[in-house]
Amino acid sequence: MIGIGMFIRLGVQESPVFEKMKQTGQQAQSPAADLLRRHRRVLLVTIGMKMLQNAVFYIYSVFMLSYIVGVLHMPRSVGLNAVLISSVIGLATIPLWSWLSDLIGRKKVYLFGNIASMAFVLPFFALAETGSVLLITVGMVVGLNVLHDAMYGPQAVYFSELLGAISVVATRVCTRDIPGRPGCSLEPGRLMTYVAERNGGPATAARGPVGVVAL
């Protein structure tokens, strides 16, 4: 897989903006230091945007697989099938949201996904508590394909536009990899499962995702 990845990456051309920077000698010698020194505000904004999107993704695609089995006492296939259906739909929704952001603007689309994702947490767990396979599946598809993908679809080009042609590697590490660690942590998920098993109820179950989103 590493070899395949290297083969693909070496065959991908750099953007015209980056190539122009190289030709004119504007390429930074220390991209990460330059990013932290000159673009701190934008960097913090993009890190926060990534943390929310990451947390939302792992709530539905990872945590719910354990929650459905451990708390709702339903077959594991319920969650797996919902994630599989969402993955297939995502082949269309991710480019669709990207295209929509081209038409009406990145900020509008991303802001919709951001606010709607947070507002949907409580209703989603209320749907999950019904024990209905259909409602759980529909809820996970809405959470992932309608709300999460509204952030993830335009994210790459949005970050590039905000930060400019600084450094592919530095931008990736600082805006995706670093905030991804707390955003995708499963420890809050385990704690939430423990609390929900003891007390139950959608209100109690919803506190964990809200806390994960706030990380």
Salt bridges, closest charged atoms under 4 A:
GLU14 OE2 - ARG9 NH2 2.84
ASP34 OD1 - ARG37 NH2 3.49
ASP34 OD1 - ARG38 NH1 3.37
ASP102 OD1 - ARG106 NH1 2.49
ASP149 OD1 - HIS148 ND1 2.95
GLU161 OE2 - ARG106 NH2 2.98
ASP177 OD1 - ARG172 NE 3.56
GLU187 OE2 - ARG190 NH1 2.35
GLU197 OE1 - ARG198 NH1 3.76
